[in-house]
Amino acid sequence: MKKLVVVGAGPAGLMSAAIAAERGARVILVEKMAKVGRKLSITGKGRCNLTTSVDGSDLIKGFPGNGRFLHSAFHEFSNTDLIQFFHKRGLQTNVERGNRVFPVSDKAEDVVDLLNNNARKAGVEILLSATVTNIIIKDSKLAGINSDRGEFAVDAIIIATGGMSYPGTGSTGDGYVWAKQLGHRVIHPRPGLVPLQVSEKWIKELQGLGLKNVRARTYTEKGKLINEDFGELIFTHFGLSGPIILSMSHDIGYHLFKQQQPVTIKLDLKPALQEEKLDERIQRDFNKYSRKMFKNALNDLLPQKMIPVIISLSGIEAEKECHQITRTERLALVRLLKNFTMTITGTRPIAEAIVTAGGVDVKEVNPKTMASKLVKGIYFAGEILDVDGYTGGYNLQAAFSTGYVAGKYAALE
């Protein structure tokens, strides 16, 4: 019987351990935390966005970070396969806005329990509060692992230790150290889906304000478009967060990391209206409130919390009556609403990121098996790989799919 150790009891580790055991391997799953699935239990604000329901051909498009590497894994274990996997084991799912798939119970703990029970039923031995100290290589071949529970002789190891986001759940970058010791190149880990910091002081006045149906565009210092998105965002005391900000943060963070230069973000607060139509709308409001002061004439147009900031940035005197506002001032207001501009100086720390960008270089991993191309018997699965996707269930799907493939081939090869 093939002896196999899986390190890390997150989604990739729990899936790979069960799949390997179902294929006849003797599997030990080693987890340094006192419970399995610690990070998984808090995903989706505790609801667990399992995957996405997008068509299979569109799945890869959800991964700006090395999505092509996942072609084979998704062919073996797709989002449809994953949903069926949960349904067969008694966990029903709902598809919500944006193709997001959640358990009907809205409880991430139900997902964790299912994966834990599935692994145990398959015969996986799970060691909790156990720490792997190093991987033993003899004569350029895998020999075993050392841990605080002793030394284990193994035929294969699946490293599924995650990245460096939410370190309190156990994702502290241990796997990167081992990968480097094995000769693998590790692409610098950095925040993946993460809020952004801006330099403007007035941002604190908008803290807690959420906006729907806005268009965001980001630009380099030289004015080149980096990316754009449409949807929801929220202002924080340090800058910006929310769905579109998290999705855009991958490319923004990469630019900040590579160029070490700030990024400009421009929000179109009224994307449904061209400038001419927006000007007509504002004229109607100004006519309606012609004898009111400017500061009291924007309630129909903007959220209350935003009005003082817009007034300050517009250059129009707050107590100026609307009928006195000039055409030049009004058009400047239109441009401000269509190009609400901030300066992004950085991302929040990697500990606050939903996922880690960077990781084990996928050029050194076989995409069909998740096996190391450098050391026989070593496999990688999940967030430790230099693969990351947008928000909306993509990253968990990648973890489950790579875990499935790693478990299958670690047991069979």
N, C-alpha and C positions, 0 to 999 in steps of 0.2 A: 504494500500500500504506500502510495506517495505521501511523504510528509511535507506539510505546507504551513507556513506561518503568515498570517495577515497582520500588519501593524496599522492600527487605527480603526476604531469602530464607528466611523461616520457612514454616510450613505454608500460610498464606494467600497469601504471595507466590509460592511455588513452584507452587501450584495455579493461581492467577490468571494467571501468566505462561504456563503451558502451555496453558491453555484459550484465552487470547487468541491465541497463536501458531497453535493448531489452527484458529482461525477467520479466519486470513489476515493477522493483524497482524504487523508486524515488531517484535519485543519484545526489549528490553534489560532484564535483571534486575540491579539494582545492590545489592550486599551489602557492608557495611563490614567484616565479619569475613573471616577467611582461608578459612572453610569455610561451606557452606550449612547451614541447619538446626541451628545450634549448640544452641539451647534444646530443640528437638524431640528431639535425640539423648540428652538426659538426663531426659526426661519418663518418668513411671511407673517411677522408679528405674532408668532405662536400658532398660525393657521397652516403653514407649510404649503407653499406654492410648488407642488410636486413636479410639474412639467408644463409644457405648452401644448396646445392642441393644433398648432399650425400644421399644414400639410408637410409631409416628409421632405419634399423637395425644397421647402423653405426653412427647414430646421437649421441647416448650416449657416444661413444668412444671419442667424441670431448670435453668431460668434465672431466678433471682430478680431479676437485673438486666436489665430491658428485654427479656424473652423474646419479647414480642409482635412486636417489630421483626423477628424471625427467621422469621416465618410464611412469607413469600414465598421466602426463601432455602432453607428446608428443603423447600418444595414443589418447587423446581427441583432441589435436590441434597440428598437425605435421607441419613439414616444407612445405610439399605439401599443407596442408590446408592453411597455411599462404600465400603462393604464390597465391593460388586461391582467398583468401580473398582480396588481392590487385588487382588482375585481375578483379574481379567482380565490383570493385569500380573505375575502369578506370586507374589503374596504372600498366603498363606493365613492365616486368622485363627481364633482360639478365643474362645468366650464364657465368661467366668469369673464367679465370684460377684458379685452386684450388677449384672449385665448389662454388665460391663466387657468390651470387645473388645480383644484383644491379638494381635499377630502370632504365629503358631505358633512362630517361631524365638526369640521372647522378646528380640529385638534391635531397639532403636529405630534403630540405624544402618541396618538393612535398609530401614526406612521412608524414612529420609533419602535413601539411595542410590536407591531406586525413584523418589522425587519428583524428584531431581536428574536422573536419566537420562531420565525422562519429559519433563521440561522441555527438555532438550538435544535429544532426538529430535524434539520438536515444532518445533525451530528457534530456541529461545530463546538469545540471547547472554548469558552470565552473567559479570558483572564482579565479581571478589572483591577484598577489601581496597580497595574504592572508596567514597569518601564523597561524598554529595550535600550541597552547602553551602546551596543555596536553590532555590526554585521561581520561575521567571521569569513574571511576569504583565505583559502589555502591553495597554493599552486595555481593562482588565477581563477580558481573555481569557488563557488559558493559552498560553504561548509556548515554554517549555522548562525545562530544569534546568541549574544550574551544579554541577559536581563537580570533584574533584581529577583527573579524567580529561578534563576539558574541558567545553564547553557542548554540550548536546544539544537540538535542536529536536524537539518532540514534539506529537502530537495529543491524547494523553491520558496521565495519570499515575495509577497505583494506589499509594496509600500503605499499605503493609503492614508498618510498622516495629515492631509490637508495642507492649507497654506499658512498665512500668518494673520488672517483677520479673526477678530474675536478670540484673542489668546486665552481668555478666561475659560473657554470651552475646550482648551487643549491644543488649539492650532498655534503652535509656537515655533514652527519651522524646523523641527527635528529632522524631518525627511530630507530637507535640503543638505544638511550636514552629511548624512549618510550617502546621498547621491554624489556629492563632491568627492567623498572618500573613495567611492567606487569608480571615479574617473569621469563622471557625468558633468556636463556644463549646466550650470543653473543660471537662467536668465534672471537678472536682478528683480526680486519680488517687490511689487509696488501695489498701491491700492487699486482695486478694480472698480466695482460699483461703489462709489463713495461721494459724499457731499463735497462741495467746493467752497473755498474761502475767497472772499472778495475784499478789496482794500477800502472801499468807500465807507466812511464813518456812519453815514445815515442808514446803513443797512439794518442797524439795531432797531431803528424806529419801525421797521416792517416785520420784525420778528413774529413768527406765528401766522403770518398772512399766507394763505394758499390761493393760488390762481389756477383756473382751468382754461383750457383752450387758448393757450399762448404759444407763439412760435419763438424758438430760441435759436440763435446762430452764434457761432464762435469764430474768432479770427485771430490770426497771428499778428505780431507787431507790425508786419509789413502789409497787413490787410488781406491775407489769403484766407479763404474760408476753410475751417477745420472740419466742422460738422454742423448739423442742424436737426431739430426735432420739434414735434408739436404735441402738446398735451398739458399735463399738470406739473406744477412745481410749488415749492414752499420756501419762504424766506426764513432764515434762522439768524441768531445773533452773530454768527460768523460769516454768513453768506447765503448759499443756496443748496436746497436738497429737493427731494421729490422724484417721481418716476423719470421724467425726461432728463433731469440733471444726472441721475445715476447712470442712465444709459449713455449719455454723452461723455461721462467722466472718463471712460476708457481712453478715447482719443485725446481728450484734453490733458489727462494725466501723463500720457505718453509724450505729448508735445512739451509739457512743462519739464518732464524728466530729461528729455533729449536736448532741448534748446535752452533751458534755464531762463526763459523769458516769459513775462506775463501774457495772459490771453484775454482778449476782449470778448465779452458776451453782450449781445444785443437782443432784447426782448421786444417782440411785436405784441403789444398789449391788446390790440384790436385787429387781429389777422383777418377777420371776415370783411373788413372795410379797407378799400384802397384809400390813399391819402385824400383824394378829392371827396369821396363819400364821407370820410371821417370829418373833414372840414365842414361839410354840410351839416353833419350831425351836431358838431360843436356850435355852429352858428344858430341852429334851432334852440339849443340849450341856452345860449347867451341871449337870444331874443326872449325866451321864456323867463329868464331871470335877469332881464336887462338892467333893472334898478338894484339888483343885489350885488354884493361884493364878490369878486372872483373866488375867494376862499369858500363861499357858500353856494357856488354855482356848479360844482362838479359831482354832487351826490348821485346824479342820474348816470354818470359816466364811469365812475371809479369807486372801488371799495373805500370806505371811510378812512381806513388806516393809511392808505396810499396818498391821500389828497395832500397832506402837508409836505411830503417829499416831492411830489410833482410840482406843487406851487413853488417850492424853493428852487428846483432845477429849471423851471420854465423861465425864470427871470421876470415874470409878471408880478407886479405888486399885489400882495394878498388882499388888500383893502380897496383895490381899484374896482370901480363898478363895471359890470360887463359891457355896457354900451360904450365905454371909453377904451376898451381893449382894441388895439390896432390890428389891421390885417396881418402885418408882419409878426406881431406877437402871437396871434392866433395860429398862423402857419408854423411858427416855432413850436408851439404846443403840440400840433399835429405830428411834427417830426419827432418830438420827444416821446409821444405815445407809441409811435411806430418803431422807435429805436431807443428804447430805455436801456442805457448802457452802463455796464459795470466792468471792473477790472479783476480778473481771476488771478490771484497770486499763488495759489497752491491748492492741493487737495487736503482733506482731513487726514489724520494719521492712518496707517494701514490697519491698526487695531480697530478702527471704526468702520472699515470697509466691509461690504457684504461678502465680497470675494477677493482673492488675490490674483493680480495679473503677474505674469512672470512665472518662473518655476523650472522644472526639469525640461531641458531643450528637447522638443519633440522630434528633432532630426535624429536623435540618438535612441529613439523608442520605436519599435515596430508597430505601426498603426493597426495592423490586423490582429495582433496578439497582446499588445501592451508590454511586450518583453523588452528588456534592455538589449540594445545591440552591442553593448560592451562587455557585460558579464552574464553568462548563462545562468538562468534560474532566478534572475531578478525581474520583477514586474512592477509597473507603476499604474496607479488608478486614482482618478479624482482630481482634486484641486492642486495637488502637488505638481501636476503637469502644467506646462506653459500654454494653457488653453483657458479662455474665459469668455463668457457670453453676456448678453444684455440681461436686464432684469425681466422677470416674467416666467421663471421656471426653467430657463435654458441651462443654467449652471448645475442644477440638481439632475437634469436629464443627462448631462455629460458625465456626472459622477456615477450615476446608475449604469449608464451604457459602458463606460470604460471599466467599471467594476465587474460587470457581467463578463466582458471579454477577457479581462485579466484572470478572473476566477476560472473560466472555462479552459483557457489555454495553459494556465499554470498547472492545472490538474492533468491535462492530457498530453502535453509536450514531453 
